[in-house]
């Protein structure tokens, strides 16, 4: 009998607490008040006290869910609420009065619900967040690294190879300037010294696979360095190893790829390339220097419009070029004989992670039976499997930092900034499925996409 | 055979429109269609003719002039054909009355069936005024050469008003069933700025909560206007560059694009980028829906498969003069339209219902008369 009575009693306050829950998120004030009273059983409590207990429980639940977004200023809101007035009236009171805290509090609550509605739009890329400019450096960051971080965040250095080479060069400087503190070995302490530098670079721009692979190799070398070597010799050895890495895995690899891919280009070919890959640029320049007569179609797209740089290099050499933007590719693809693209990284399932838009180019080419050749060094191999373009991607910063809009259109008509209900996303990479790729040219040979997972074997590693 | 006296005024009106079309001062399917109808209305109201053939010839010559001025705007020709179709219908109704229906029923053969298409348009409601003028429809009357024109003109004006009404209510009719095509929490991809798609999406917005991803089709960047307009209507919108279309396609439930002209085989001309979108959608088995008015149905085929409609725009929006030293060394391509094959399209939503691309030929047969395919 009494149990049912309590149930019907509790049904009432639950309706009113629903109104309260958005207005209060921190139950701390309410719980502190409750602690002043001795705990009573439900039968002994009056109606208001039972109601207050329900509210406290609900508030506690809401607080654990919404922990964080509301600052503690809203405590004072809930403190006002507890002043004994019936919950409905107190809700309106707290909302109207604005609390003792800063003014925007209740409006912030309502705004949160509306921003939830408008931001329901796309949470596909919400796990990236937008890139922020690198904050003040914490700890001892070498000035070379600071400069590099700035260049990364402003997209002055772009491209997987360029970023890797610049990172390794900067690390050479760091290593040369490094002094082992007493009672420490170089092989152990250097690693801890490098960690904050790497973190700083990652905060400027997410690390590329090439940088990751190179740094992993570097760490391996450091931890394997001989303890007995005098410090300067050890440092020189490390710098030498870095130089060897750059030379073997990047420079010489590029030359091998240039020769291999160059054999695929014949006189009279029309080569299509997308955006700007340093490797493809070398291939085309090398083939032209060998005397082959071909023409190039450069396809370009926002947000970065990198193809223009490639265009200036190629046309300066006298190669006949055509330039167009990505949507127009359907009109020219029938005249193309080969598609050459670069990659950011290769994955075990044969997928190629590359500049956004490459997947479209590869798809259209495959539709028209045009071979798609990816030119890529083996150090870009990532042992992970990637199935879509969402799990690992990067968003370009908002605004028009690449000046990628034509001058024929005034900037006022273009939507450059976020507004209510409008979000602007500029993913920089996308994943080309293995079905769209014909072959991958690496320094260990020309391989079909299904064999990408055996690249480590080809490099002589017995285990993955 | 334009009659001499009133032909001067007529020609001025027609020439003005032809000049504007040639200079591309009037662009866009719906605008050109509306202008064409207004010009035709003026031409017909001032025209003098004694029999139906003269009238048809007048309209045809006007149509030919306009189409020659701008062959890329297919809706000009379509509107002329539609007006001719209506005129012939009204004329048949006026002169023969219900006899038309009975003749079609008498001789039922496969050939007749195919030629006439579905007989639904034959049941034209009898206008009471015509019953009186039924006896008075004199053709080639030597005494009173204008008698024929006089009696027929009011009917013709009504017919043209029908065409005009249809053009003006295109967006409303297409958006009528918008909420039945979109489900909650759907993500729809669209490109460029199509007023038809915009009206469609805005019509569904009060009933469904969904998201629209707009690709900012370079180099016209119509996507920016579209995104602004949709977001200000309360639809949650995301603006992305065209390069991410394939990347996002796996999350997209439906692709909705507009058309410039729908061709006789069910394919269409649409803004550059539509072919990319449709192909990417096909690769992910995402349905592609095209919203277009019936005035875009064109009884023509695409002979130039590579460059959609062989229509090119200003290259400086691709590579401007700010890249000074590149401009003369490089070829720049900037086609206006893409040709999208019928196999890539799943449905056409028109103001006259929804149709798959395979039935477009039937729609064209009903909308226009055979003899008008070649103006």
Contacts between the chains, C-beta under 8 A, distances in Angstrom:
chain1	res1	chain2	res2	distance
A	117	B	236	7.7
A	118	B	236	5.7
A	119	B	236	7.8
A	120	B	209	7.5
A	120	B	211	7.5
A	120	B	236	6.2
A	121	B	211	5.0
A	121	B	236	3.7
A	121	B	237	7.0
A	121	B	238	5.6
A	122	B	187	7.8
A	122	B	211	6.3
A	122	B	213	7.5
A	122	B	236	8.0
A	122	B	238	4.9
A	124	B	248	7.6
A	124	B	251	6.0
A	301	B	218	6.9
A	301	B	241	6.4
A	301	B	242	6.0
A	301	B	243	4.2
A	302	B	216	7.2
A	302	B	218	6.3
A	302	B	241	4.0
A	302	B	242	7.2
A	302	B	243	6.6
A	303	B	241	5.3
A	303	B	243	7.5
A	308	B	319	7.6
A	308	B	323	6.5
A	308	B	326	7.4
A	311	B	326	6.0
A	311	B	330	6.2
A	312	B	323	7.9
A	312	B	325	7.4
A	312	B	326	6.0
A	315	B	326	6.0
A	315	B	329	4.2
A	315	B	330	5.6
A	320	B	331	7.7
A	321	B	329	7.2
A	321	B	330	5.0
A	321	B	331	7.1
A	322	B	330	6.9
A	322	B	331	4.3
A	322	B	332	7.3
A	322	B	333	6.1
A	323	B	318	6.7
A	323	B	319	5.5
A	323	B	326	7.8
A	323	B	330	5.1
A	323	B	331	7.1
A	323	B	332	5.3
A	323	B	333	7.6
A	324	B	318	6.4
A	324	B	332	6.8
A	324	B	333	4.4
A	324	B	334	7.0
A	325	B	218	4.4
A	325	B	219	5.6
A	325	B	242	7.8
A	325	B	318	5.6
A	325	B	334	7.7
A	326	B	218	6.8
A	326	B	242	5.1
A	326	B	243	5.9
A	326	B	273	7.8
A	326	B	276	7.2
A	327	B	217	5.7
A	327	B	218	6.0
A	327	B	242	5.5
A	327	B	272	4.5
A	327	B	273	3.2
A	327	B	276	5.9
A	327	B	338	7.7
A	328	B	272	5.3
A	328	B	333	5.8
A	328	B	334	6.6
A	328	B	335	5.5
A	329	B	276	6.8
A	330	B	272	7.7
A	330	B	275	3.8
A	330	B	276	6.4
A	330	B	279	7.9
A	330	B	308	7.7
A	330	B	338	5.3
A	330	B	339	8.0
A	331	B	272	7.7
A	331	B	306	5.8
A	331	B	307	4.8
A	331	B	308	6.8
A	331	B	333	6.6
A	331	B	335	4.9
A	331	B	338	7.2
A	332	B	306	7.7
A	332	B	333	6.4
A	334	B	305	7.8
A	334	B	306	5.2
A	335	B	306	7.5
A	355	B	243	7.5
A	356	B	241	7.3
A	356	B	243	4.0
A	356	B	244	5.1
A	356	B	247	6.2
A	357	B	242	7.3
A	357	B	243	3.2
A	357	B	244	7.6
A	357	B	246	7.9
A	359	B	246	3.9
A	359	B	247	6.6
A	360	B	242	7.8
A	360	B	243	7.1
A	360	B	245	6.2
A	360	B	246	4.8
A	360	B	276	5.6
A	360	B	280	6.4
A	363	B	246	6.4
A	363	B	279	6.2
A	363	B	280	6.3
A	363	B	283	5.9
A	364	B	276	6.9
A	364	B	279	6.4
A	367	B	279	6.1
A	388	B	247	7.9
A	388	B	250	5.7
A	389	B	244	7.7
A	389	B	246	7.8
A	389	B	247	3.6
A	389	B	248	7.6
A	390	B	247	7.6
A	390	B	251	7.6
A	393	B	247	7.6
A	405	B	221	7.0
A	406	B	219	5.9
A	406	B	316	7.1
A	406	B	317	4.4
A	406	B	318	7.2
A	406	B	320	5.5
A	407	B	316	8.0
A	407	B	320	5.1
A	407	B	322	5.9
A	408	B	314	7.1
A	408	B	316	5.5
A	408	B	317	4.6
A	408	B	320	6.4
A	409	B	221	5.9
A	409	B	317	7.0
A	413	B	221	7.9
A	413	B	224	6.7
A	413	B	225	7.1
A	414	B	221	6.3
A	414	B	224	5.0
A	415	B	216	8.0
A	415	B	224	4.4
A	415	B	227	5.5
A	415	B	228	5.6
A	415	B	239	5.8
A	419	B	231	6.1
A	420	B	231	6.9
A	421	B	230	7.9
A	421	B	231	4.0
A	421	B	232	7.6
A	421	B	234	6.3
A	421	B	235	6.6
A	421	B	236	5.1
A	421	B	237	6.0
A	422	B	227	5.9
A	422	B	228	7.4
A	422	B	231	3.8
A	422	B	237	5.0
A	422	B	238	7.6
A	422	B	239	6.6
A	423	B	236	7.7
A	423	B	237	7.2
A	423	B	238	4.8
A	423	B	239	7.2
A	424	B	238	7.4
A	424	B	239	4.8
A	424	B	240	7.8
A	425	B	238	5.8
A	425	B	239	7.3
A	425	B	240	5.1
A	425	B	244	7.3
A	426	B	240	7.1
A	426	B	241	5.9
A	426	B	244	7.7
A	427	B	240	7.4
A	427	B	244	4.8
A	427	B	247	5.9
A	429	B	247	7.9
A	430	B	243	7.3
A	430	B	244	6.4
A	430	B	246	6.0
A	430	B	247	3.7
A	431	B	247	7.0
